[in-house]
Amino acid sequence: MSTAAVTTSRPGEVLADLLPSSRVRDAALVIGGAALTGLAAQISVPVPGSPVPVTGQTFAALLVGTALGAGRGFLSLAVYALVGMAGVPWFAGGSSGAGAPSFGYILGMLLASTVVGALARRGADRSVLRMAGTMLLGEAIIYAVGVPYLALATGMSASAAVAAGLTPFLIGDALKAALAMGVLPTAWKLVKR
């Protein structure tokens, strides 16, 4: 296969589709996406007054979804969640299991990676403006699942869960979204050259 055939993009493709197609490729991408999310979760900074730390895993989950597409993004985050629930210590701060108050965010990442992957197939990852909207939607999905789970898991009121599980993270998530807004459209521009 020529290099030109590998780097030519078509509508409906995500970045991962530019690699030669095979089941081995798809399996490697799914496992790689799970591993990237697990590694990014180790970048963990405690937030005073919150059982939820600031991590790199939300950025990784959204990046995995947009780069791999909805199906592979979902499978990557499903592998990440299932392996972590089985005891591999690759959730935030080296934790594992489904009992942590922050596990709802992992479930939200699973859904968000699927949604942003579907949007990427429609070209949402090819311009800065569309990528901004995609990342904001992905973050909103993560919080829509994570914050109520946090409230249920800890017995917090809804307002306390928002104060502990949403508000302290908004600036960091805006920075992560800005990074993604630059990375993915730039990757597409480089591929088109």
C-alpha positions in Angstrom: 0.0 0.0 0.0 1.4 3.4 -0.9 2.0 6.2 1.6 -0.5 8.4 -0.3 -3.2 5.8 0.2 -2.5 5.6 3.9 -2.6 9.4 4.5 -5.5 10.3 2.3 -8.6 11.0 4.4 -12.2 10.6 3.5 -15.4 11.9 5.1 -16.5 9.7 7.9 -13.0 8.8 9.0 -11.2 9.4 12.3 -7.5 9.5 12.6 -7.1 5.8 13.5 -8.8 4.9 10.1 -5.7 6.3 8.3 -3.7 3.3 9.5 -3.8 0.1 7.5 -7.0 -1.8 8.4 -6.9 -5.1 10.3 -8.3 -6.7 13.4 -4.8 -6.6 14.9 -4.8 -2.9 14.4 -8.2 -2.5 16.0 -7.2 -4.6 19.0 -4.0 -2.7 19.4 -5.8 0.6 19.2 -8.4 -0.5 21.8 -5.8 -1.8 24.2 -3.6 1.2 23.6 -6.5 3.6 24.3 -7.2 1.8 27.6 -3.5 1.9 28.5 -3.3 5.6 27.7 -6.3 6.4 29.9 -4.8 4.3 32.7 -1.4 6.1 32.4 -3.1 9.5 32.3 -5.1 8.6 35.4 -1.8 8.4 37.3 -1.4 12.1 36.8 -3.4 12.8 39.9 -3.6 15.9 42.1 -5.8 15.8 45.2 -8.4 18.6 45.5 -8.9 19.9 49.0 -12.4 19.1 50.2 -13.2 16.7 47.3 -12.8 12.9 47.1 -12.2 13.4 43.3 -8.7 14.3 42.2 -7.7 16.3 39.1 -6.3 13.8 36.6 -5.3 13.4 33.0 -7.8 10.6 32.4 -10.6 12.8 31.2 -8.4 14.3 28.5 -7.2 10.9 27.5 -10.7 9.4 27.4 -11.9 12.3 25.1 -8.8 12.0 23.0 -9.2 8.3 22.6 -12.8 8.7 21.6 -12.1 11.3 18.9 -9.0 9.6 17.5 -10.4 6.1 17.5 -14.1 6.7 16.8 -17.2 5.7 18.7 -16.8 1.9 18.5 -13.2 1.6 19.4 -13.4 4.5 21.8 -16.2 2.8 23.7 -14.3 -0.5 23.7 -11.1 1.2 25.0 -13.0 2.8 27.9 -14.9 -0.4 28.6 -11.6 -2.3 28.8 -10.2 0.4 31.0 -13.2 0.2 33.3 -13.5 -3.6 33.4 -9.8 -4.2 34.0 -9.8 -1.5 36.8 -12.8 -3.1 38.4 -11.0 -6.5 38.2 -8.2 -5.0 40.4 -5.6 -3.5 38.1 -4.6 -0.3 40.0 -4.8 2.1 37.1 -7.7 4.3 38.2 -6.8 7.7 39.6 -3.9 7.6 42.0 -3.4 3.8 41.5 -6.8 2.8 42.8 -9.1 0.1 41.4 -12.6 -1.3 41.9 -16.0 0.1 41.5 -16.5 1.4 45.0 -14.7 4.7 44.8 -16.8 7.8 44.8 -15.2 8.9 41.5 -16.2 5.7 39.6 -19.1 7.6 38.1 -16.7 9.7 36.2 -15.2 6.6 34.6 -18.7 5.6 33.5 -19.2 9.1 32.2 -16.0 8.8 30.2 -17.2 5.6 28.6 -20.3 7.4 27.3 -18.4 10.6 26.4 -15.7 8.8 24.4 -18.5 7.1 22.4 -20.3 10.4 21.7 -17.2 12.4 20.8 -16.1 9.5 18.6 -19.4 9.6 16.7 -19.0 13.4 16.3 -15.4 13.0 15.1 -16.7 10.7 12.3 -18.8 13.6 11.3 -15.7 15.9 11.1 -15.9 17.5 14.5 -12.2 16.9 15.1 -11.1 18.8 12.0 -11.6 22.4 13.0 -10.8 24.3 16.2 -14.3 25.6 16.7 -16.0 22.2 16.2 -13.4 20.5 18.4 -14.2 23.0 21.2 -17.9 22.1 21.1 -17.1 18.4 21.0 -14.8 18.6 24.0 -17.3 20.7 26.0 -20.0 18.2 25.2 -17.8 15.3 26.2 -16.9 17.0 29.5 -20.6 17.8 30.2 -21.4 14.1 29.7 -18.7 13.0 32.1 -20.0 15.4 34.8 -23.7 14.5 34.1 -22.8 10.9 35.1 -20.0 11.5 37.6 -21.5 14.2 39.8 -24.8 12.3 40.6 -22.8 9.1 41.2 -20.5 11.1 43.6 -23.6 12.4 45.5 -25.1 8.8 45.8 -21.8 7.2 46.7 -20.9 9.7 49.4 -24.4 10.8 50.6 -23.7 14.4 49.6 -26.5 16.7 48.6 -26.7 17.7 45.0 -25.2 21.2 45.7 -22.4 19.7 47.8 -21.6 17.2 45.0 -21.5 20.0 42.4 -19.2 22.0 44.7 -16.8 19.0 45.3 -17.1 17.2 41.9 -17.6 19.9 39.3 -16.7 23.5 40.3 -13.0 22.8 41.2 -12.4 21.2 37.8 -13.8 23.7 35.4 -10.6 25.7 34.8 -8.5 22.5 34.3 -11.1 21.1 31.9 -11.1 24.3 29.9 -7.3 24.0 29.5 -7.6 20.3 28.5 -10.3 21.2 25.9 -8.0 24.0 24.6 -5.2 21.5 24.2 -7.4 19.0 22.4 -8.7 21.9 20.2 -5.1 22.4 19.0 -3.9 18.8 18.8 -6.6 17.1 16.7 -7.2 19.7 14.0 -3.4 20.1 13.7 -3.0 16.3 13.3 -5.5 16.4 10.4 -3.6 19.3 8.8 -0.4 17.3 9.0 -2.1 14.2 7.5 -3.3 16.2 4.5 0.2 17.4 3.6 
